[in-house]
């Protein structure tokens, strides 16, 4: 192949890759497997020809995922370049040069660079293009694993990955409001989460920081207490000693003979590992040596080498397209295909994400498709060899072609197509659909909600199908029915005959008793927080309920003279919440609540709780009749009357010298009825910073907004505290 042909082939690959990168995280037009395959083709062509075109993805660090993250652009103190990657173990052995190395997980999220000075966190920056990233220090309190203080008084820079676990990924997708496009993968979820403004929503998604490199510390003598200072492992152990969650790793003494077996060990563990990974990282034990060498594009040649598992793609045949429903009403397409072996397991199904993906790949029953396991775990459809995309809006034709149900199989209502984030979704909009009911019931029973033990979705489906229950209120009422019927659960079947649940297939007296006992126990231990979380309010979880409880309590105390029913029954706090909404309470004033959470809560209360407040015995009222609340409003009351801090919002930053640490300052503020925020805004009443003349972003914003900046001494004088 001549130079012109090579260049043309390379340009074609680059165009495909850059087109996919431009919409990555918004509208995926290429699988990660396909992208990696093109990357490897391009790399081979570049090595063979010596030609590297200007727009080649091999020479850059993609920043598309970060482009909408709010924050100031800042230059990295030390370049944070990406690693060269390959699937050929021979190249990794060659790179190792016979030197002792370590292999670790390549966590799949977003790389962050975290800086400390004098023991205090000073900055969190995304990797960006390796030279300039985005300052997201505002999120210091919501990313688990980023330590606010460390036991090292010098200058320290650590790199790590912000990740969200597979279980949290599943939970977040399941909690999204009806008609909202699901996140395609955990990496998209991380980038989408860090773009949010509502810190409580971010915190609820549980992003975690896993340290993978101690890039710099100004006094390396402290490493001597841990091990040999010129050692990558010593630096990791030092981070662990400081309290960081560090990446798991294994030593490779002799790469030429040991590397394959170590990679095999990680491969065997990957399916049980809850954190998402997209390969492994090979790095030198000799830290000083790792800092030498040059830079190729945006890859440091000795900083490390990324191993990507060679994704095994195999051909199979589609036997069905299943549209599975969720508790939000979304119908998610799943390709069912003839069994194939992938990465040691038999695979028969793979998610197709949404209607847009099905149409784009033209997936039909009988088609020959190639499938692979992304990151050795998640089955994915790569290509459709029989694709013949039809440009048509004929809904009947589309449904027949892709096996899409026109009617909801649960409620019989027509299904609707809704567009969200440039993706077409199939959804049932009937609020009374039984599929949504099962999902809502299952959520209600979850451990973090009402904690009803032993109630599976299968059991719930049986109860609904038999006509035993038609709502959550029916479910919590089962113990009363059971005892009233002489310890039996009697229901009327479709023929109008009385039937005993214990006599039905899959049941028995023991399983009925376990069901009743589980419900009864949970209903006797309700709390305001558990109940609100159990209601499945969009964008509102347990964390938000915990923040709301003291706010409701304070409102009750302030309005007890005007509302005679307050403090009169077990449901006082819920009654008060309904009253707050009826009186136009602004929930954006709740610390940690943004517009989205406030709107979701208000809408739910207006629809469900406000009618109960007005004396209408609706579904909520029937549920509450069956519950016994073990918490009391006074549990959330803090005596703060007369405190100059009460109701005020504070931001605490910088070093402290009167209090032990900033956390102690924040605790004192909360004890006196004050509120805390991680960032300065119009809602902030005071910024506490001993360095009033600092040019930090918090100080500058406070001055712009006219918010007082006070020292520790001034704060102590404000509260009458001796120092």
C-alpha positions as CSV (number, residue, x, y, z in Angstrom):
1,X,0.0,0.0,0.0
2,X,1.5,3.4,-1.1
3,X,1.7,6.4,1.1
4,X,-1.4,8.0,-0.4
5,X,-3.5,4.9,0.2
6,X,-2.3,4.6,3.8
7,X,-3.1,8.3,4.5
8,X,-6.6,7.9,3.0
9,X,-7.3,4.8,5.1
10,X,-6.0,6.5,8.2
11,X,-8.1,9.6,7.5
12,X,-11.2,7.5,7.1
13,X,-10.6,5.8,10.5
14,X,-9.9,9.2,12.1
15,X,-13.1,10.6,10.7
16,X,-15.2,7.7,12.1
17,X,-13.5,8.0,15.5
18,X,-13.8,11.7,15.8
19,X,-17.4,11.7,14.8
20,X,-18.1,9.2,17.6
21,X,-16.1,11.2,20.1
22,X,-18.0,14.4,19.3
23,X,-21.3,12.9,20.5
24,X,-19.9,10.5,23.1
25,X,-22.1,10.6,26.2
26,X,-24.9,12.3,24.3
27,X,-25.9,10.0,21.4
28,X,-23.6,7.0,21.1
29,X,-23.1,6.0,17.5
30,X,-20.3,3.5,18.1
31,X,-19.6,0.9,20.7
32,X,-16.5,1.1,22.9
33,X,-15.4,-2.2,21.3
34,X,-15.6,-0.8,17.8
35,X,-13.8,2.4,18.9
36,X,-11.0,0.3,20.4
37,X,-10.7,-1.8,17.3
38,X,-10.4,1.3,15.1
39,X,-7.9,2.8,17.6
40,X,-5.7,-0.4,17.3
41,X,-6.0,-0.3,13.5
42,X,-4.9,3.3,13.5
43,X,-2.0,2.7,15.9
44,X,-0.7,-0.2,13.7
45,X,-0.9,2.0,10.6
46,X,1.0,4.8,12.3
47,X,3.7,2.5,13.5
48,X,4.1,0.8,10.1
49,X,4.1,4.0,8.0
50,X,5.6,6.5,10.4
51,X,2.7,8.8,9.4
52,X,0.7,10.6,12.1
53,X,-2.1,12.9,11.0
54,X,-2.8,16.0,13.0
55,X,-6.4,15.0,14.1
56,X,-5.4,11.5,15.1
57,X,-7.1,10.4,18.4
58,X,-3.9,8.6,19.3
59,X,-2.3,12.0,19.9
60,X,-4.9,13.5,22.2
61,X,-6.8,13.2,25.4
62,X,-10.5,13.5,24.7
63,X,-12.3,16.2,26.7
64,X,-15.9,15.9,25.3
65,X,-17.1,14.3,28.5
66,X,-15.9,17.3,30.5
67,X,-17.0,20.2,28.3
68,X,-20.1,21.0,30.2
69,X,-18.7,20.6,33.7
70,X,-19.0,24.0,35.4
71,X,-15.8,25.4,36.8
72,X,-12.7,27.5,36.1
73,X,-10.1,26.1,33.7
74,X,-6.8,25.8,35.4
75,X,-3.4,24.6,34.3
76,X,-2.0,21.4,35.9
77,X,1.0,21.7,38.0
78,X,2.2,18.4,36.6
79,X,0.9,17.2,33.2
80,X,-1.8,14.5,33.6
81,X,-1.3,12.6,30.4
82,X,-3.2,9.5,29.4
83,X,-1.5,6.1,29.0
84,X,-0.7,4.4,25.7
85,X,-2.8,1.3,25.4
86,X,-2.8,-2.0,23.6
87,X,-4.3,-5.5,23.7
88,X,-1.2,-7.3,22.7
89,X,0.6,-8.7,25.8
90,X,3.9,-9.0,23.8
91,X,4.0,-5.2,23.5
92,X,3.5,-4.9,27.2
93,X,6.4,-7.3,27.9
94,X,8.6,-5.3,25.5
95,X,7.6,-2.0,27.3
96,X,8.5,-3.5,30.7
97,X,12.1,-4.0,29.7
98,X,12.5,-6.8,32.2
99,X,12.0,-4.4,35.1
100,X,9.9,-5.1,38.1
101,X,6.4,-3.7,37.6
102,X,3.0,-3.6,39.2
103,X,-0.4,-4.3,37.6
104,X,-3.5,-2.5,38.8
105,X,-7.1,-2.0,37.8
106,X,-7.7,0.7,35.2
107,X,-10.8,2.2,36.8
108,X,-13.4,3.5,34.3
109,X,-14.6,6.9,35.3
110,X,-13.1,10.4,35.2
111,X,-9.5,11.1,36.3
112,X,-9.1,13.8,39.0
113,X,-6.0,15.5,40.3
114,X,-6.3,16.4,44.0
115,X,-3.9,18.8,45.8
116,X,-3.2,19.4,49.5
117,X,-1.2,22.1,51.3
118,X,-0.4,22.2,55.0
119,X,-2.7,19.2,55.5
120,X,-5.7,20.8,53.9
121,X,-7.4,20.0,50.6
122,X,-6.9,23.0,48.3
123,X,-8.0,21.9,44.8
124,X,-9.7,19.2,42.8
125,X,-9.2,19.4,39.0
126,X,-10.4,17.1,36.2
127,X,-7.7,15.8,33.8
128,X,-9.0,17.7,30.8
129,X,-6.6,17.5,27.9
130,X,-3.7,16.6,30.3
131,X,-2.4,20.1,30.6
132,X,-5.6,22.1,31.4
133,X,-8.5,20.8,33.5
134,X,-11.6,22.1,35.2
135,X,-11.6,23.1,38.9
136,X,-14.4,21.2,40.7
137,X,-13.3,21.8,44.2
138,X,-16.9,22.8,44.9
139,X,-17.7,19.1,44.9
140,X,-15.2,18.2,47.7
141,X,-18.0,17.3,50.1
142,X,-19.9,15.0,47.8
143,X,-17.2,12.8,46.3
144,X,-16.5,10.0,48.7
145,X,-12.9,9.3,49.3
146,X,-11.6,12.8,48.8
147,X,-10.2,13.6,52.2
148,X,-10.7,17.2,53.6
149,X,-7.5,16.9,55.7
150,X,-4.5,14.6,55.7
151,X,-1.7,14.0,58.1
152,X,1.0,15.6,55.9
153,X,1.9,19.3,56.3
154,X,3.7,19.8,53.0
155,X,2.6,20.1,49.3
156,X,1.1,16.9,47.9
157,X,-0.5,16.0,44.6
158,X,-2.5,12.8,44.1
159,X,-4.2,11.4,41.0
160,X,-7.1,9.1,41.1
161,X,-10.3,8.1,39.3
162,X,-13.8,9.2,40.2
163,X,-16.0,6.2,39.7
164,X,-19.6,5.0,40.4
165,X,-20.1,1.3,41.1
166,X,-22.2,-1.0,39.0
167,X,-24.9,-1.4,41.8
168,X,-25.1,2.4,42.1
169,X,-25.3,2.7,38.3
170,X,-28.2,0.3,38.3
171,X,-29.9,2.1,41.2
172,X,-29.6,5.5,39.6
173,X,-30.9,4.4,36.3
174,X,-33.9,2.7,38.0
175,X,-34.6,5.9,39.9
176,X,-34.7,8.3,36.9
177,X,-38.0,9.9,36.3
178,X,-40.3,8.4,33.7
179,X,-39.4,9.2,30.1
180,X,-35.7,10.1,30.8
181,X,-33.0,8.4,28.8
182,X,-31.0,5.9,30.9
183,X,-27.2,6.3,31.2
184,X,-25.4,4.1,28.8
185,X,-22.5,3.2,31.0
186,X,-20.9,4.1,34.3
187,X,-18.4,6.5,32.6
188,X,-21.3,8.5,31.2
189,X,-22.9,8.5,34.6
190,X,-19.8,9.9,36.3
191,X,-19.4,12.8,33.8
192,X,-23.2,13.5,33.8
193,X,-23.1,13.6,37.6
194,X,-20.2,16.0,37.9
195,X,-22.1,18.4,35.6
196,X,-25.0,18.7,38.1
197,X,-25.5,21.7,40.3
198,X,-27.5,19.9,43.0
199,X,-24.9,18.5,45.4
200,X,-27.4,16.3,47.2
201,X,-28.3,14.5,44.0
202,X,-24.5,14.1,43.3
203,X,-23.9,12.7,46.7
204,X,-26.9,10.3,46.4
205,X,-25.3,8.8,43.3
206,X,-22.3,7.9,45.4
207,X,-19.3,9.0,43.3
208,X,-16.1,7.6,44.8
209,X,-12.4,8.6,44.5
210,X,-9.9,5.8,44.1
211,X,-6.2,7.0,44.2
212,X,-3.9,5.5,41.7
213,X,-0.8,7.7,41.8
214,X,1.0,9.9,44.4
215,X,2.3,12.3,41.8
216,X,4.3,14.6,44.1
217,X,5.1,15.4,47.7
218,X,7.8,18.0,48.7
219,X,9.3,15.9,51.5
220,X,10.0,12.4,50.3
221,X,11.8,11.5,53.5
222,X,8.4,10.7,55.1
223,X,8.3,7.7,52.7
224,X,11.1,6.1,54.6
225,X,8.8,5.1,57.4
226,X,6.7,3.1,54.9
227,X,9.4,1.5,52.6
228,X,12.0,2.3,49.9
229,X,11.2,5.8,48.8
230,X,11.9,5.2,45.1
231,X,9.1,2.7,44.9
232,X,5.7,3.0,43.3
233,X,4.3,0.6,45.9
234,X,5.8,2.7,48.8
235,X,4.0,5.8,47.5
236,X,0.7,3.8,47.3
237,X,1.1,2.5,50.8
238,X,1.8,6.1,52.0
239,X,-1.5,7.2,50.4
240,X,-3.2,4.3,52.1
241,X,-1.7,5.3,55.4
242,X,-3.1,8.9,54.9
243,X,-6.5,7.4,54.6
244,X,-7.0,7.2,50.8
245,X,-8.8,4.3,49.1
246,X,-6.1,3.1,46.7
247,X,-6.4,1.0,43.6
248,X,-5.8,-2.7,44.0
249,X,-2.5,-4.0,42.5
250,X,-0.3,-7.1,42.1
251,X,3.5,-7.2,41.7
252,X,5.2,-8.6,38.5
253,X,8.8,-9.5,39.4
254,X,9.7,-10.8,36.0
255,X,7.4,-9.5,33.2
256,X,8.6,-11.8,30.5
257,X,7.5,-14.9,32.6
258,X,5.0,-13.5,35.1
259,X,2.9,-10.9,33.4
260,X,0.5,-13.3,31.7
261,X,-0.3,-15.1,34.9
262,X,-0.9,-11.8,36.8
263,X,-3.2,-10.6,34.0
264,X,-5.1,-13.9,34.2
265,X,-5.6,-13.4,38.0
266,X,-7.2,-10.0,37.4
267,X,-9.3,-11.4,34.6
268,X,-10.7,-14.1,36.9
269,X,-11.6,-11.4,39.4
270,X,-13.2,-8.8,37.1
271,X,-16.7,-10.2,37.1
272,X,-16.9,-10.0,41.0
273,X,-15.4,-6.5,41.1
274,X,-18.1,-3.9,41.7
275,X,-16.2,-1.0,40.4
276,X,-16.2,-0.5,36.6
277,X,-12.9,-1.0,34.9
278,X,-11.8,-0.8,31.2
279,X,-8.6,-2.7,31.5
280,X,-5.4,-2.9,33.6
281,X,-2.4,-0.6,34.1
282,X,1.2,-1.7,34.0
283,X,3.6,0.7,35.8
284,X,7.3,0.5,36.8
285,X,8.3,-0.2,40.4
286,X,11.2,2.3,39.9
287,X,9.4,5.6,40.4
288,X,12.3,7.8,39.2
289,X,12.6,5.8,36.1
290,X,8.9,6.2,35.4
291,X,9.4,9.9,35.2
292,X,12.0,9.7,32.5
293,X,11.4,9.2,28.8
294,X,9.5,11.3,26.3
295,X,6.0,12.2,25.4
296,X,4.3,10.8,22.3
297,X,1.2,12.9,21.6
298,X,-0.5,13.0,24.9
299,X,1.0,9.8,26.2
300,X,4.0,9.7,28.6
301,X,6.1,6.8,27.4
302,X,7.2,5.5,30.8
303,X,4.4,6.7,33.1
304,X,2.5,3.5,32.5
305,X,1.0,1.3,29.9
306,X,-2.7,0.4,29.7
307,X,-3.7,-3.2,28.9
308,X,-7.1,-3.6,27.2
309,X,-8.6,-7.1,27.2
310,X,-8.9,-8.3,23.7
311,X,-12.7,-8.2,23.3
312,X,-13.9,-11.5,21.9
313,X,-16.6,-10.7,19.4
314,X,-18.6,-13.7,18.1
315,X,-21.4,-14.1,15.6
316,X,-24.9,-15.3,16.6
317,X,-28.5,-15.1,15.6
318,X,-31.3,-13.0,17.1
319,X,-34.2,-15.2,18.2
320,X,-36.3,-12.5,19.9
321,X,-36.4,-8.8,20.9
322,X,-37.8,-8.5,24.3
323,X,-39.1,-5.1,25.6
324,X,-38.8,-5.3,29.4
325,X,-40.7,-2.8,31.5
326,X,-39.5,-0.7,34.5
327,X,-41.3,1.0,37.4
328,X,-41.0,4.3,35.6
329,X,-43.0,2.9,32.6
330,X,-40.0,2.7,30.2
331,X,-39.8,-0.4,28.0
332,X,-36.2,-1.2,27.4
333,X,-35.2,-3.4,24.4
334,X,-33.1,-6.6,25.0
335,X,-31.7,-8.7,22.2
336,X,-32.2,-12.5,22.8
337,X,-29.9,-14.6,20.7
338,X,-28.6,-18.1,20.3
339,X,-26.3,-19.0,23.1
340,X,-22.6,-18.1,22.7
341,X,-19.5,-18.4,24.9
342,X,-17.9,-15.2,25.9
343,X,-15.1,-14.8,28.4
344,X,-15.8,-18.2,29.9
345,X,-19.6,-17.8,30.3
346,X,-22.6,-18.6,28.2
347,X,-24.4,-15.5,27.0
348,X,-27.9,-15.3,25.5
349,X,-29.0,-11.6,25.9
350,X,-27.7,-8.1,25.6
351,X,-29.3,-4.7,26.3
352,X,-30.1,-2.5,23.3
353,X,-30.5,0.6,25.4
354,X,-33.4,2.3,23.6
355,X,-35.5,2.5,20.5
356,X,-33.0,4.8,18.7
357,X,-30.3,2.1,19.1
358,X,-32.6,-0.6,17.8
359,X,-33.5,1.5,14.7
360,X,-29.9,2.6,14.1
361,X,-28.6,-1.0,14.2
362,X,-31.8,-2.2,12.5
363,X,-32.0,-5.2,14.9
364,X,-34.6,-7.7,13.8
365,X,-35.5,-11.3,14.7
366,X,-33.4,-13.6,12.5
367,X,-30.5,-11.2,12.0
368,X,-26.9,-12.2,12.3
369,X,-25.2,-10.1,14.9
370,X,-21.8,-9.9,16.5
371,X,-21.7,-9.7,20.3
372,X,-19.0,-9.1,22.9
373,X,-18.5,-8.4,26.6
374,X,-17.6,-4.8,27.3
375,X,-14.8,-4.7,29.9
376,X,-15.2,-8.5,30.3
377,X,-18.6,-8.1,32.0
378,X,-21.4,-6.5,30.1
379,X,-22.8,-8.2,26.9
380,X,-23.2,-5.8,24.0
381,X,-24.3,-6.0,20.4
382,X,-21.6,-4.7,18.1
383,X,-22.7,-5.1,14.5
384,X,-25.7,-6.3,12.6
385,X,-24.6,-8.1,9.5
386,X,-28.1,-8.1,8.1
387,X,-28.8,-4.4,8.8
388,X,-30.9,-2.7,6.1
389,X,-32.0,0.6,7.7
390,X,-35.3,1.8,6.5
391,X,-35.9,5.6,6.5
392,X,-39.5,5.7,7.5
393,X,-41.8,7.1,10.2
394,X,-44.5,4.5,9.7
395,X,-45.0,3.4,13.3
396,X,-46.8,0.2,12.4
397,X,-44.0,-0.8,10.1
398,X,-41.4,0.0,12.8
399,X,-43.2,-2.0,15.5
400,X,-43.6,-5.0,13.2
401,X,-40.0,-4.9,12.1
402,X,-38.5,-4.6,15.6
403,X,-41.1,-6.6,17.6
404,X,-42.2,-3.5,19.5
405,X,-45.4,-3.9,21.5
406,X,-48.0,-1.3,20.5
407,X,-50.0,-2.0,23.7
408,X,-48.8,-2.2,27.2
409,X,-49.1,-5.9,28.2
410,X,-49.9,-4.9,31.8
411,X,-52.6,-2.3,31.4
412,X,-53.7,-2.5,27.8
413,X,-53.1,1.2,27.1
414,X,-51.2,2.2,23.9
415,X,-47.5,2.7,24.3
416,X,-46.0,6.1,23.4
417,X,-42.6,7.2,21.9
418,X,-40.9,10.0,23.8
419,X,-37.6,11.7,22.9
420,X,-35.1,12.4,25.7
421,X,-31.5,13.5,25.2
422,X,-31.7,12.8,21.5
423,X,-32.9,9.2,22.1
424,X,-36.3,7.8,21.3
425,X,-37.9,5.9,24.2
426,X,-40.9,3.5,24.4
427,X,-43.0,4.3,27.4
428,X,-46.4,3.6,29.0
429,X,-47.8,6.8,30.3
430,X,-50.7,5.2,32.3
431,X,-50.0,6.2,35.9
432,X,-52.1,3.2,37.1
433,X,-50.2,0.6,35.0
434,X,-49.6,-2.6,37.0
435,X,-45.9,-2.7,35.8
436,X,-45.3,0.6,37.6
437,X,-47.2,-0.8,40.6
438,X,-44.8,-3.7,40.9
439,X,-41.8,-1.5,40.6
440,X,-43.2,1.0,43.1
441,X,-44.1,-1.8,45.5
442,X,-40.7,-3.4,45.2
443,X,-39.1,0.0,45.9
444,X,-41.4,0.5,48.9
445,X,-40.2,-2.8,50.3
446,X,-36.5,-2.2,49.8
447,X,-34.1,-2.3,52.8
448,X,-33.4,1.5,52.7
449,X,-37.1,2.2,52.5
450,X,-39.7,0.3,54.6
451,X,-37.4,-2.8,54.8
452,X,-40.1,-5.4,54.3
453,X,-38.2,-8.7,54.4
454,X,-38.8,-11.5,52.0
455,X,-41.0,-9.7,49.5
456,X,-39.6,-10.4,46.0
457,X,-40.9,-8.9,42.7
458,X,-42.0,-12.4,41.8
459,X,-44.2,-12.6,45.0
460,X,-45.6,-9.2,44.3
461,X,-46.4,-10.1,40.7
462,X,-48.3,-13.2,42.0
463,X,-50.2,-11.1,44.5
464,X,-51.3,-8.6,41.8
465,X,-52.1,-11.4,39.3
466,X,-54.3,-13.2,41.8
467,X,-56.1,-10.0,42.7
468,X,-54.9,-10.1,46.3
469,X,-53.5,-6.5,46.1
470,X,-54.0,-3.6,43.8
471,X,-52.0,-0.9,45.6
472,X,-49.3,-0.3,48.2
473,X,-52.1,0.4,50.7
474,X,-53.5,-3.1,50.0
475,X,-50.1,-4.5,50.6
476,X,-49.6,-2.9,54.0
477,X,-53.2,-3.8,55.0
478,X,-52.6,-7.5,54.5
479,X,-51.7,-8.2,58.2
480,X,-55.1,-6.7,59.3
481,X,-56.9,-8.8,56.7
482,X,-55.0,-11.9,57.8
483,X,-55.9,-11.6,61.4
484,X,-59.5,-10.6,60.7
485,X,-59.9,-13.8,58.7
486,X,-58.6,-16.2,61.3
487,X,-55.0,-16.1,60.1
488,X,-55.9,-16.6,56.5
489,X,-55.6,-14.4,53.5
490,X,-58.9,-14.7,51.6
491,X,-59.4,-13.1,48.2
492,X,-62.0,-13.2,45.5
493,X,-60.8,-14.8,42.3
494,X,-61.9,-13.8,38.7
495,X,-65.0,-16.1,39.0
496,X,-66.2,-14.4,42.2
497,X,-65.2,-17.3,44.4
498,X,-63.4,-17.0,47.8
499,X,-59.9,-18.4,47.7
500,X,-57.2,-18.9,50.3
501,X,-53.7,-17.6,49.3
502,X,-52.1,-20.5,51.2
503,X,-53.6,-22.9,48.7
504,X,-52.2,-21.2,45.7
505,X,-49.2,-22.5,43.7
506,X,-46.0,-21.3,45.2
507,X,-47.6,-20.4,48.5
508,X,-48.4,-22.2,51.7
509,X,-49.3,-21.4,55.3
510,X,-45.6,-20.8,56.2
511,X,-44.9,-18.4,53.3
512,X,-48.1,-16.5,53.9
513,X,-47.2,-16.1,57.6
514,X,-43.7,-14.9,56.6
515,X,-45.2,-12.4,54.3
516,X,-47.6,-11.0,56.9
517,X,-44.9,-11.0,59.6
518,X,-42.5,-9.1,57.4
519,X,-45.1,-6.4,56.5
520,X,-46.3,-6.2,60.1
521,X,-42.8,-5.7,61.5
522,X,-41.9,-3.0,58.9
523,X,-45.2,-1.1,59.4
524,X,-44.6,-0.9,63.2
525,X,-41.2,0.8,62.6
526,X,-41.9,3.5,60.1
527,X,-40.2,6.9,60.2
528,X,-40.6,10.1,58.3
529,X,-37.4,9.6,56.5
530,X,-38.0,5.9,55.5
531,X,-41.6,6.7,54.4
532,X,-40.6,9.6,52.1
533,X,-37.8,7.6,50.6
534,X,-40.2,4.6,50.1
535,X,-42.6,6.8,48.1
536,X,-40.2,6.9,45.1
537,X,-40.4,10.6,44.6
538,X,-38.3,11.4,41.5
539,X,-34.8,12.9,42.3
540,X,-35.6,12.5,46.0
541,X,-34.0,9.8,48.1
542,X,-33.1,9.0,51.7
543,X,-30.4,11.7,51.8
544,X,-32.9,14.4,50.9
545,X,-35.4,13.1,53.4
546,X,-32.8,13.4,56.2
547,X,-32.1,17.0,55.2
548,X,-35.8,17.8,55.1
549,X,-36.7,16.3,58.5
550,X,-35.2,19.1,60.7
551,X,-36.6,21.8,58.3
552,X,-40.1,20.4,58.7
553,X,-39.7,20.2,62.4
554,X,-38.6,23.8,62.7
555,X,-41.6,24.9,60.6
556,X,-43.9,22.9,62.9
557,X,-42.5,24.6,65.9
558,X,-42.8,28.1,64.4
559,X,-46.4,27.4,63.4
560,X,-47.8,25.3,66.2
561,X,-50.1,28.0,67.4
562,X,-51.7,28.4,64.0
563,X,-52.1,24.7,63.3
564,X,-54.0,22.9,66.1
565,X,-53.5,19.5,64.6
566,X,-49.7,19.7,64.8
567,X,-48.2,17.4,67.4
568,X,-51.5,15.7,67.7
569,X,-50.9,12.4,65.9
570,X,-48.3,10.0,64.5
571,X,-48.4,11.7,61.1
572,X,-47.7,15.2,62.3
573,X,-44.6,15.7,60.2
574,X,-46.3,14.6,57.0
575,X,-49.3,16.7,57.8
576,X,-46.9,19.7,58.3
577,X,-45.1,19.0,55.0
578,X,-48.5,19.2,53.2
579,X,-49.2,22.4,55.0
580,X,-45.9,23.8,54.0
581,X,-46.6,23.2,50.3
582,X,-50.1,24.7,50.6
583,X,-48.5,27.8,52.1
584,X,-46.0,28.1,49.3
585,X,-42.9,27.1,51.2
586,X,-39.7,27.6,49.1
587,X,-37.8,24.3,49.4
588,X,-34.8,25.6,47.5
589,X,-33.9,27.3,50.8
590,X,-33.2,23.9,52.3
591,X,-29.5,23.3,52.4
592,X,-28.6,20.9,49.7
593,X,-31.8,21.3,47.7
594,X,-31.7,22.7,44.2
595,X,-34.5,23.6,41.8
596,X,-34.9,20.0,40.6
597,X,-35.3,18.4,44.0
598,X,-37.5,21.2,45.3
599,X,-39.8,20.9,42.2
600,X,-40.0,17.1,42.5
601,X,-40.9,17.3,46.2
602,X,-43.5,20.1,45.7
603,X,-45.2,18.3,42.8
604,X,-45.4,15.0,44.7
605,X,-46.8,16.6,47.8
606,X,-49.4,18.6,45.8
607,X,-50.6,15.4,44.1
608,X,-50.4,13.0,46.9
609,X,-50.0,14.5,50.4
610,X,-52.0,17.8,50.1
611,X,-55.3,16.0,49.5
612,X,-54.7,14.0,52.7
613,X,-54.0,17.2,54.6
614,X,-57.4,18.4,53.4
615,X,-59.1,15.3,54.8
616,X,-59.4,13.3,51.6
617,X,-58.8,9.6,52.3
618,X,-56.6,8.9,49.3
619,X,-53.9,6.2,48.8
620,X,-51.5,8.0,51.1
621,X,-54.1,8.2,53.8
622,X,-54.8,4.5,53.5
623,X,-51.1,3.6,53.8
624,X,-50.6,5.9,56.8
625,X,-53.5,4.1,58.6
626,X,-51.4,1.0,58.6
627,X,-48.1,2.5,59.8
628,X,-46.8,3.2,63.3
629,X,-44.1,6.0,63.3
630,X,-41.4,5.4,65.8
631,X,-39.8,8.8,65.4
632,X,-41.1,12.0,66.9
633,X,-40.8,15.6,65.7
634,X,-38.8,16.5,68.7
635,X,-36.2,14.0,67.6
636,X,-35.2,16.5,65.0
637,X,-35.5,19.6,67.0
638,X,-32.4,21.4,68.2
639,X,-32.8,24.2,70.8
640,X,-31.4,27.1,69.0
641,X,-33.8,29.9,69.7
642,X,-32.0,33.2,70.4
643,X,-28.8,32.0,68.7
644,X,-27.4,34.6,66.2
645,X,-26.5,31.6,64.0
646,X,-30.0,30.1,63.9
647,X,-31.3,29.9,60.3
648,X,-28.1,31.5,58.8
649,X,-26.2,29.8,56.1
650,X,-22.4,29.6,56.5
651,X,-19.5,28.5,54.2
652,X,-16.3,27.5,56.0
653,X,-13.0,27.6,54.2
654,X,-9.2,27.9,54.7
655,X,-7.1,27.0,57.8
656,X,-8.4,27.2,61.3
657,X,-6.5,27.7,64.6
658,X,-9.1,28.1,67.4
659,X,-11.2,25.0,66.5
660,X,-9.5,21.7,66.0
661,X,-10.5,21.6,62.3
662,X,-13.1,22.9,59.9
663,X,-15.4,20.0,60.8
664,X,-15.6,21.3,64.4
665,X,-16.6,24.7,63.2
666,X,-19.3,23.2,61.0
667,X,-20.6,21.1,63.9
668,X,-20.8,24.1,66.2
669,X,-22.8,26.0,63.5
670,X,-25.3,23.1,63.2
671,X,-25.6,22.8,66.9
672,X,-26.7,26.4,67.0
673,X,-29.3,26.0,64.3
674,X,-27.2,27.3,61.4
675,X,-26.9,25.7,57.9
676,X,-23.9,24.8,55.9
677,X,-23.0,25.0,52.3
678,X,-20.0,23.9,50.3
679,X,-20.1,26.9,47.9
680,X,-20.8,30.6,48.1
681,X,-24.1,31.8,46.6
682,X,-26.8,34.4,47.1
683,X,-28.2,32.2,49.9
684,X,-25.0,32.5,51.9
685,X,-25.1,34.7,55.0
686,X,-21.4,34.5,56.1
687,X,-18.1,33.1,54.7
688,X,-15.7,32.1,57.5
689,X,-12.1,32.5,56.3
690,X,-9.2,33.6,58.5
691,X,-7.5,34.9,55.4
692,X,-9.9,37.7,54.6
693,X,-7.6,39.2,51.9
694,X,-7.3,35.9,50.1
695,X,-7.9,36.0,46.4
696,X,-9.5,32.6,46.5
697,X,-12.6,32.0,44.3
698,X,-14.8,31.8,47.5
699,X,-13.5,35.2,48.8
700,X,-13.9,36.8,45.4
701,X,-17.5,35.6,44.9
702,X,-18.4,36.6,48.5
703,X,-17.1,40.1,47.8
704,X,-19.0,40.3,44.5
705,X,-22.2,39.3,46.2
706,X,-21.7,41.5,49.2
707,X,-21.5,38.6,51.7
708,X,-19.6,39.3,54.9
709,X,-16.3,37.5,55.3
710,X,-15.5,36.8,58.9
711,X,-12.6,35.3,60.8
712,X,-12.8,32.5,63.4
713,X,-12.4,35.2,66.2
714,X,-15.3,37.1,64.8
715,X,-17.4,34.0,64.6
716,X,-16.6,33.1,68.2
717,X,-17.5,36.6,69.3
718,X,-20.8,36.3,67.4
719,X,-21.8,33.2,69.4
720,X,-20.3,34.3,72.7
721,X,-17.7,31.6,72.8
722,X,-14.4,32.2,74.7
723,X,-11.2,31.5,72.8
